[in-house]
Amino acid sequence: QVQLVESGGGLVQPGGSLRLSCTDSGSIFSIYAMGWYRQAPGKQRELVAAITQGGSTNYADSVKGRFTISRDNAKNTVYLQMNSLKPEDTAVYYCNGGLKLMQTILDWGQGTQVTVSS
């Protein structure tokens, strides 16, 4: 059974960078398209970035040019490099995946908190 564990969040000043990691404990990670999602207080969870099994990527307009999603199938890990962070990026970040891009068929992990504040 797939279990997702997100890490790498923290407190960062505006303009700073963070790199999030999402590790899948299962052995079939490579068959999934994966995505990073975030949920800010009082708001719905939203897609931030997604990556296909083959490595094609898709980004929300709000993060284009600042965030980069990547994956290492050998390590069962998907990454989110976040640069030029803004206060509005503050949220709990989660990963999930499915057989098609933007599907979320896996059990949600605990997420990792990202706080952008001076």
C-alpha positions in Angstrom: 0.0 0.0 0.0 1.3 3.4 -0.9 2.0 5.8 2.0 3.0 9.3 1.2 5.3 11.3 3.5 5.9 15.0 2.8 8.8 16.9 4.2 10.9 20.0 3.8 8.5 22.7 4.9 9.4 25.5 7.3 9.4 29.2 7.9 11.0 31.4 5.3 11.2 35.1 4.5 9.6 36.5 1.4 11.9 35.9 -1.6 13.4 32.8 -0.1 13.4 29.2 -1.2 12.4 25.8 0.0 12.6 22.3 -1.5 9.8 20.0 -0.6 10.0 16.2 -0.9 7.3 13.6 -1.1 8.4 10.0 -0.6 6.2 7.0 -1.4 6.8 3.9 0.6 5.3 1.6 -2.0 7.1 -0.1 -4.8 5.0 1.1 -7.8 5.6 4.9 -7.6 6.7 5.1 -11.2 3.3 4.2 -12.5 1.7 7.3 -11.0 1.4 10.8 -12.3 2.1 13.0 -9.2 1.1 16.4 -8.1 1.7 18.9 -5.3 -1.3 20.5 -3.7 -1.7 23.1 -1.0 -4.4 24.2 1.4 -4.3 27.6 3.1 -6.5 28.3 6.2 -10.1 28.8 5.2 -9.4 27.8 1.6 -9.9 24.7 -0.5 -7.1 22.5 -1.5 -5.6 23.5 -4.8 -3.2 22.0 -7.4 0.1 23.7 -7.5 2.1 21.5 -9.9 1.9 18.1 -11.5 4.2 15.8 -13.3 3.4 12.8 -15.6 5.0 9.4 -15.4 7.3 10.5 -18.2 8.3 13.8 -16.7 6.0 16.4 -18.4 5.0 19.1 -16.1 2.0 21.4 -15.4 1.8 24.4 -13.1 -0.8 26.7 -11.6 -0.6 30.2 -13.0 0.2 31.6 -9.5 3.5 29.6 -9.3 4.7 29.5 -12.9 8.3 30.6 -13.2 8.9 30.2 -9.4 8.2 26.6 -8.6 9.6 23.5 -10.3 8.3 19.9 -9.9 10.5 16.9 -10.5 10.7 13.3 -9.7 13.2 10.5 -9.0 11.6 7.2 -9.6 14.6 5.3 -8.3 14.0 7.0 -4.9 10.2 6.9 -5.1 10.3 10.7 -4.5 8.7 13.8 -6.1 10.2 17.2 -5.3 8.9 20.8 -5.4 11.5 23.5 -5.6 10.0 26.7 -4.5 11.8 30.0 -5.3 10.8 33.6 -4.8 8.3 32.7 -2.2 5.5 35.0 -1.3 3.3 35.3 1.8 0.4 34.0 -0.3 2.3 30.7 -0.7 1.7 30.0 3.0 -0.2 26.8 3.3 0.1 23.1 4.1 1.5 21.3 1.1 0.6 17.8 0.1 1.4 15.4 -2.6 -0.9 12.8 -4.3 -1.1 11.0 -7.5 -3.0 8.7 -9.9 -2.8 6.9 -13.2 -3.8 10.2 -15.0 -2.5 13.7 -14.4 -4.3 15.5 -11.6 -5.9 12.3 -10.2 -5.7 11.9 -6.5 -6.3 8.3 -5.7 -3.7 7.7 -3.0 -4.2 8.2 0.7 -3.3 11.8 1.7 -0.3 12.2 3.9 0.1 14.6 6.8 1.4 17.4 4.6 4.2 19.8 5.4 3.7 23.4 6.5 5.2 26.2 4.6 5.1 29.7 6.1 6.3 32.7 4.3 6.7 35.7 6.6 9.1 38.4 7.5 
